[in-house]
């Protein structure tokens, strides 16, 4: 009740005000993504299941191959850089939409994937070998499980939170909104969700609730440190696939 009263007080100050840079992130998917890479003639058959589903076959020669059934791309180019590094170009109707650089560790038990897309920070995903035999001439072959303790999502994310003095808060990040601490829904831009509702829990804590199609899909808790220089975001949500995801992101004030 005290939190609600604080939230509806006129002129309340958002403790998140300012510019922030992401310095670390941890993410957990339930269940985590799984990856299978199987040798096939002069190429590979790749299947990813979990939050993201991929299924394609490609040769190592760098020539374009058809990859039907994938939402983000329909063509693929696969090029081996050396025996432990590869480059994958994902294309949509002939246009490159993402470039993925993959590297296997010296012991062959860890696969690091760096995905570059225009207009977005690189995304790094780390996988650990969970099955399948290591083949001397193909370090990529085998079954892999996403290593959530080493995967950092939304690297380089920068947030800016502003106020105009009237009680409205403007949030700018990988999505944006303008809202008040009044328990009402406000529209989101560039987000998979539709609306956000804000509550000021105490002078250092903000709760945000997100909805899509009138269903709560994500809840965030923002906690700013006593000196105001560090902010922790703890979030839980449901992806469009139905998977549950939890994230903990740490920001430092610029």
N, C-alpha and C positions, 0 to 999 in steps of 0.2 A: 504493500500500500504506500509506504514511504517513497519507494522508487517511482510509483505512478505519479504521486504528487509532485515529486521533483521534476518529472518529465513534462508536466503541463504548466510549470511555472513560466511566466513570460520572461524572455531574455536569457534563458539558460545558455550556458557556454558548453560547447562540445569540446571535451578534452582532447579530441583527435585533431583539432585545428593545426594547420601547418603543412609542410611538405615532408614526406617520409620515403626512405629507400629500403627495399627489401634486403635483409642481410642473411637470412636463412629461412628454409622452409622444409617441413616434413609432411608427407601425405600418406594416407592409408586407404586403399580400396578394398571393399569386401564383395567378392573375392578379388585378389590382385590379378593383373594381366598375366597371361601365359603366352609364351612364344615357342613355336616349333620351326626349325630350319632343317629341311631334309635334302640331301644331295639328290640331284636328278639329272642324269646325263652330263651335260656341260653347264648345268645351272643348279638352281635350288627351288624347292617348293616351300613357301613361307606362309604360316598360319598364325595369326594372333587372335586370342580370345580374351574377353573381359570387357573393360570399359570401351576399348576400341577393338573392332573386328576387322581383320585383314585376311585376305586369302589370294595369293598370286603365285605364278610360276615365271621365272625369268632366267635367262642365260647370263653368264659372266662376261659376255663380249661387249657390253655397253650399248647394244642395239635395243631399240624400243620394242617392248612386248605388250600385248593386250592384257589388261587386268580387269575384266568385267566383274560386277557385283560389289565393288568397293565405292562407298559414297563420296569420299574426298577426291578420288582419282580413278582413271580408267586405263592408264598406260603406265609402264614402269621401265626404267633403265637401270641396269645393275652393272657396276664396274668394280673389279677387284683392284685395289691400290697396291697391296702386297698381301702376303698370306694371312695377316692379322688385321687388315683394314679394308673396308669396302665403302663405296658410295652408292646411294640409291637416289634416283630422281623420280619423284612422283609427278605424273602429268595428268591434266584434265583437258581432253581434246587437243593435245599437242602442246599445251602451255604448262611449264613447270610450276607446280603449286607448292612443292616442298622438296628440300634436299636433305637427305639423312646421311650422316657420316657415322659409321660403325667401327668400333675397335675392340678387339679381344685382348684380354690381359695376357702377359707372358706365360702364365700357368694354364691358360685356356679355360679358366673357370668363371670369368667375369666379362660381360659384354656391355660396353658403354655406347649409347646411341644419342647423337646430337642432331636435333631436327631444326632446320632453319626455314622459316617462311617469311615472305615479304611483309614488312610492317609490324613484325612481332619479335620479341626477344627469343633467342635460341632456347629450346627445351631439351634438357638432359635427362635421360632415363637409364638406370643401371639395372642389369639383369645378372642373376647368378645361375650357373648351370645346375639344373635339377634332375636331369636324366639324359639318356643317349650317350653313346660312346664318342670320345674325342677321336676324330679322324686325322691322321698325320698331315694330310694335304688340305684339310678343310676344317679350320679351327671354329668356324661358325656353326657347323652342323651340330644338332642336338636339341634338347628341350631346355628352355630357360624360364625362370620365374622372376618377375619384377622385384628388385630389391628396394623395398619401400624406405629402408633406413638410409639409403644413399641417394634416393631420387629427389631432386629439387625441382619443384614446379614453379612456373611463373618467375624465372630468374630475372633479375634486373627490374622488377616491377617498382614503379614510382607512383606514390599517391599524393594527391593534394586535396586538402579539405579547407574550404573557405566559408566565411560568413559575411553577410552584408550589414550586420548590426540589427536586423529586424527579426532575428530568430530563425531565419532560413539557413540551412546548411547545404553547401554545394560540394559533392564528392566527385573527384576526378581520378580515375584509375584505368583498369582494363575494361571497366564500364563506368557509367556516370549517372548521377541523379541530383535533384534538388529536393530537400525534404525538411520537415519540422519534427520536433519531439512532441507530437500530439496524438500518437496512436493511429493516425490515418495512413492509408496506403498512398504511395507516390510512385509515379512511373519511372522505369529504368530505361536507359539507352545502351545499346550494344551489349545486351545481357541475354542469357538464355531464360532468365526470369522476367516476370512482367512488372511487379511492384515491390516496394520495400516499405517497412514500417519501423520507426526508430523509437527507442526508449532509453532515457538517461537513468541508469541504475543508481549511480553515485557519482561524485565529482571526477572519478577516474575511469568509469566503466560505461560503455554503451552497448546495448543489445540491438541487433538488426534482424528482422524476420523478412524472408523473401517468399513471394508466391508466384506460381505459374499455373494458369488455368484455374485460378481460385483455390489452389492447393499449396500448403506450405512445403517448399522444396529445400529450403536452406535456412539455418540459423547461425548468426555470427555473434561472438562476444569480443569486443575490443577493450583491452585493458592498457591504460597508459601508466607508466611508472611514476613514482612519487616526484622525481625531479623533472618529469615531462620530456625526457630525451629518448625513451624507448617505448615501443608499443607492440603488444602481442595480440594477434588475431587467432582465435580458436573458432573453427567453423565445422559444421556438420551439414550434410545435404544428401540429396538423392539425384542421381544423374537421369537423363532421359531414358537410359537403358534399364533403370530400376535399381542400379547398384548404389550402395551407401558409400559415402566418402567422408573422411575426416581430414582436416588440414590444420596445421599450426604454423603460422608465419610470424617472423620477428622483424620489426621495422626499426630503423634508427632515424631520428629527426635530422634533416639536412641543415 
